[in-house]
Amino acid sequence: MPDKPKKRSLFHRAFWNQYNYILMGGAALFSLATFTWIPLMLGAGIEALWLFLGSDSTPFKRWVAIQESQEERERLKLHAQEAIATLEPGYLQRFKSLEQCSERIQELAGNNPSLETKLIQGEMDKLGQLLHSFLDMATTHQRLGHYLIDNDENDLRRDIESTERALKNEQNATVISGLKQSLALAQKRLKQHQTIEANWRALGVKMDTLDKSFRYLESHVVAISERKQLSEEIDELILGVDAVSDLQNETSTTLEDIEATLKQRAALAAKAQAPRIKN
């Protein structure tokens, strides 16, 4: 999931909003229309009271919470649209199926007489967040799958063996030094490849677990008798997904390291060829 934008302060939201613009603009226009500074001075006083007292009021904080919730939903919606556009049919079908399951859970929870709709809305919002987490896992899993297809581990092992043979047969000291560095990088790349494969398999397990958890919740929600129980069920899913973000960050770092390693090996290969050309 993309990084959340930096949260704006209450003071910032109190100043940069349309109602405050109307207040300031109205005071300025009235001051111009009456050719006196009094409306502007009164407006400045009201503005100061608003910024330092109104921005800290409970109603304003409630309004900000609603605005932040709407902005977060829009941000996630845009991200979901971008991610869905990149998914292959198999991943897309799994996501759509899970999305339908989420809708059924919400419908069943709404029909459960033991659960008040208003009180469980926060829990239903968590289901939406979990859907976006699944979408992130799917896009990462797909990306790693493409990498593994394009980079066969056996080829990497053959590259290491080839470099080891070249090192044994080489006499030129400069070339030997370059081959040793190249061998170290090849071995490093193999470890990176194994990390990618392990992360790919771990993501697959996490996706399967989240899918099964949604199915379980769908079958179980009708029997839930109170909001606390529903919250605990969903929070368990969230705990399982939170750990995935670390895995995804590790994966992104590893892919960047692989790219850097390939560039280093290419540079070393060019250096190793230079003495041969001179000879």
N, C-alpha and C positions, 0 to 999 in steps of 0.2 A: 504494500500500500504506500502511496506517495506520502512524503513528509507533510504534516499539517502546517499551514501557515502560522506565523507567530501570532499569538492571541493578543488582540488589542486591548488596551486598558479601558476602564470605565470612563476616565477623563477624555480619552481619545474619541470614544464613541459618543460621548455627550457633546463634544464640539463638532465632529464631522458627521452630522446627520441633517436631513432635510428640514426638520422642525427648527433646529438652531439656525440654519441658513435663513429661514423665513423670518425669525425674530430679528436677526442682525440686519437683514435686508430691509425689513419693514421700518426699523428704527432709523436707518440711514436715509431711506426715501422720505419718511415723515419729516426728518430734520431738514432735508433739502427743500421740501415743499413749504415748510413754515419759516424757512430762513432763520432757524434758531438751533443752538446746540443742545437745548434741553432734552428733546426726544432721544438724541444720540447718547447723552449722558445717562438718562434713565435706562436706555437699552443696555448700556455698558454695565450699569449696576445690576440689572436683572440677569445679564449674562454671567457676571461674576458669581451671583448667588446660585444660578443654575449649575455652573461648572463645579463649584466647590461643595454645594449642598445637595442639589437635585441629582447629580451624578452618583451620589452615594445612597440615594433613597431606595427603599425596597421595591416600589413599583418600577423604577428605572432598571434596577438589577434584573427584575423579572422579564422586562422587555428585552434586555440584552441577551438573557438566556434563550429566549425564543428566537431572536435574530441569529445567534450563534448556531442554534440547532438547525435552522433553515439553511444557513450558509454551509454547514457541514454536509447536510443532505445533498445540496446542489454540487458541492465539491466531489462527493462520492459518486453521484450520478454521472458527472462528466468523466470521472476516472473510469467508471464501469463501462461507459460507452466506448471509450478509447481502448480499454482492455478487450472487450468483447469483439471489437473489430479485428483483433489480431489472432483470436483463438481459432484453432482448427476444429472441424466438425465434431470430433469425439469429445474434446474438452468442452465445446459449446453446449453439446447435448447434456453433459453431466451438470453443467452450471444451470441450464434451463430447468432440468429435472429437480435440482435442489431448490431453485427459486419457487417452483410450483409447490414443493413440499413445505417451504416456509409459509406460503400463502395458506395452505391447508391448516398448518399449525395455528396461525393467527385466527383463522375462521373458527377452528375448534375451541380455541381459548376464549374467543368472544362469545361462543354459545354455551360455555361452561358456566352454570349459574353460581358456582362457588367463587368465580373470579370476576371482579368488577373491571369493565373495559378501561375506564380512565386510569385505574391503578396499575394495570399491567401494560400500558402503552410503552413505558420505558423498557420493559422486558422485550416487547416486540421490536423496538428500535435496535436492540442488541442483536436480534436475528438478522436484521439488515446488515449490520456491521460484520457479522460472521459470513454472510454471503459474499461481501466484498473481500473478506480474508480468503475465502475459497477461490475467488476469482484471481487474486494475487498469486496464490499458490499454483493455480492452473497455468497462468502465464509464465511463471518461473519454471515450472516443471516442463512445459513445452519447450522453453528456451534451452534448458539443460539437455532435454532429449535430442534436440537438433545438434547440440555440441557433441554429444556422445556418438551420434550417427556419423558425423563428419570427422571424428577423431577416434580411430580404433585403438584400443589399448595395445593390441598386438603390434601395430605399426610403431608405437612408441617404444616398445620393448626391442623391436628389431633395430630401431634407430640407436638405442643404447648399445646393443651388441655390435653394430657396425662401427660405432665410434670407438668402442673398446678395442676392436681388431685393428682399426687404423692407428690407434695409439701404440699398440704393440709393435707395429711394423714401421713406425715413423722414426727417422733419425735426426731430423732438423729440430733444434731446440725450440725455436720460435713456434714451429708448427705444433710440437708436443705441448707447449704451454697453452696454446689455443685449443687443442683437442681436450686437454684436461678441463678447461673451463667449459667447453661445449658439453662434455660428458656430465659435469656437475649440473649444468642447466637442463640437460635431457632427463637426468634422474629427478630433478626438481619438478619438471613438467609432468613426469609420470605420477608423482605424489599428488600434484595438483589435480590431475585427471581422476585419480582414485577418490579424492575429496569430492569432486563434482559428481561422480557416480554415486557415492554414498549419500550425498545431499539429495540427488534425484530420487533415490530409493526411499529416503526418509520423507520427502515431500509426498511421494505416492502413498505412503502409509498414513500420513496426516490427512490427506484428502479423503482416503477411504474411511478413516475414523470419523471425520466430520460428517461425511455422508451418512454413515450408519447412525451417528448420534442424532442427526436430524430425523431419520426414520423412527428411531426409538422415541424421540420426543413427540412425534406425530401420533404414535400409538398410545402414548402415556398421558398426554395433556388432558384428556377427558377425565382422567382419574385424579388429577391434581386438585386439592381442596383449598389451597391458599396461595397467595401471591409469593410469600417467602419461599415456598417449595419450588414454584416455577422459577423464581430468581436463582435459586441454588442450582437447579438443573442447567440453566443457560450459562451461569457463571463458570460452571465446570467446563463447558465447551470453550469459553473464552480463554480460560487458563491454558487449555491445550493448544490454542491457536497462538497465544502470545509468544510462546517459545519459538514459533516458526519464524517470527520476524528476525530473530538472531541468526537463524539458519539462512534466511534469504540474504541478509547483509553479508554473511560469510561467503555465500555463493557469489555475490556481486564482486566482492573483493578478490576472490580466487580467480574469477574470469579476467579481471583487470591484471592480476599478477601473471596469468598465462600469456596475455597479450604482450606484456613487458618482457617476459621470458623469451618469447618467439623473436622479438626484435633484437634482444641481446645475442641470441644464437645466430641470427642472420648476420649481425655485425662481426661476430667471431669467425663465422664461415668465410666472410670476405677477407678478413685478416689472414686466415690460414692459407688462403689461395695466393696471397701476394708473394711469399717467398718462392712458391713453385713457379709463378710466372717469371720472376727474375732469373731463376735457374734455367 
